[in-house]
Amino acid sequence: MNEYLFSYGTLQKEKVQLETFGRLMQGSKDFLNGYKLSTIKIEDEVVVAISEQDIHFLAEPSEIATDRIDGVIFEVTKEELLAADGYEPDAYSRVKMRFASGQEAWIYVAS
């Protein structure tokens, strides 16, 4: 059974997908209500080399109900989900949430 993974940042980049999953991914646009984006400086040189940037977005709960994060939900295998875990630094935790479309998917949020 496949999993679903919501990306609001670098996992949408072709280079990151090829390096992390070994393939380009197709997904559907969606969004998460009640969250906002902040930024974080990435210190992991491997992640910076793959993403080609040292500042990444980080999802955090918002006190403003109308805040939302736009992104893409990808269908991934369990192995690909574990590969994504390896790509994301310790500042992120993977949790499952329900998105505006009703789809449940994993998302990386602030630890």
Residue pairs with C-beta under 8 A, 6 or more apart in sequence:
2 75
2 76
2 77
2 78
3 75
3 76
3 77
3 78
3 80
3 81
3 105
3 106
4 73
4 74
4 75
4 76
4 103
4 104
4 105
4 106
5 11
5 73
5 74
5 76
5 80
5 81
5 84
5 105
5 106
5 107
6 30
6 32
6 71
6 72
6 73
6 74
6 97
6 99
6 105
6 106
6 107
7 27
7 71
7 72
7 73
7 74
8 32
8 37
8 57
8 59
8 69
8 70
8 71
8 107
9 56
9 57
9 71
10 16
10 50
10 51
10 53
10 56
11 17
11 20
11 74
11 84
11 87
12 71
12 72
13 51
13 52
14 24
15 50
15 51
15 52
16 50
16 51
16 87
17 23
17 24
17 25
18 24
19 50
20 50
20 80
20 83
20 84
20 86
20 87
21 76
21 80
21 83
21 84
25 74
25 75
25 76
26 74
27 72
27 73
27 74
27 75
28 72
28 73
28 101
28 103
29 70
29 71
29 72
30 70
30 71
30 72
30 73
30 99
30 100
30 101
30 103
30 105
31 68
31 69
31 70
31 71
31 99
31 100
32 59
32 68
32 69
32 71
32 97
32 99
32 100
32 107
33 65
33 66
33 67
33 68
33 100
34 61
34 62
34 65
34 67
34 68
35 59
35 60
35 61
35 62
35 67
35 68
35 69
35 109
36 59
36 60
36 61
36 62
36 64
36 67
36 69
37 57
37 58
37 59
37 60
37 69
38 57
38 58
38 60
38 110
39 55
39 56
39 57
39 58
40 55
40 56
40 57
40 58
40 89
40 91
41 54
41 55
42 48
42 51
42 53
42 54
42 55
42 56
42 89
43 54
43 89
44 89
47 87
47 89
48 54
50 87
58 91
58 92
58 109
58 110
59 69
59 107
59 108
59 109
59 110
60 109
60 110
61 109
68 100
73 99
73 101
73 103
73 105
76 84
81 94
81 106
84 94
84 108
85 94
88 94
88 108
90 111
91 110
91 111
92 108
92 109
92 110
92 111
93 108
93 109
93 110
93 111
94 106
94 107
94 108
95 106
95 107
95 109
96 104
96 105
96 106
96 107
97 104
97 105
97 107
98 104
99 105
